[in-house]
Amino acid sequence: PGSIYQPGRRARTWLKIKHRRTQDVIIVGWKPSDAHPTRGIGSLLMAVNDGDTLRYVGRVGSGFSQRALSDTREVLDTIACDEPQLDGVPAADAKGAHWVDPLLVGQVEYGELTETGRLRHVVWRGWRPELRVEDVVLEG
C-alpha cells in the first residue's frame, strides 16, 4: 500500500496482472493456416448456445502444439459437413472455412468480450469431453 506508482516506468513495487477469463465453446469449423500451410489448422471457429440457436463467438489459433493440431484435424475430418450449422459468421472468417457438426466442446481463455459478442485475445486451453454441447452458453 505504501508503494509509489511511476507512470511510464516499470517498478518492483507494482505488478501487472492480467485478468483472463475462461469460456467453454462449441467447435463449428476450422480454417487452414495461411502463414504455415504444413501446419494444417490455422484456427478453430467457435460458438455458444443462444436459446435454440448457435451464436458465433470468434476464432482461436494459439495455444496448440503441433501434435494437438494434427490430432484435432483427424477428429474434425470425421465430423465434417458441407454447410455451417449457424448464421452470423463474418465473411472473412467463413472464407475458406471447413465446417463440422457441432459435437465437440473445448475451453478457451480470453481477454475480453467485444460489443459484437466476439471473444478477443483467445488462447486454446483444451478439450472438455465431459461437457455436453447443449450446456455451453456464454458465461461472461
Protein Blocks (a to p, Z undefined) as FASTA:
>chain_A
ZZccdehiacfkbccdddddddddddfbdcddfklmmnopabdcddddehjaccdebdcf
ehiafklmmmmmmmmmmmgcfbdcbehiafklmgopacdddfbccddddfbdcfkopaeh
iacfbdcfkbcfklpccfZZ
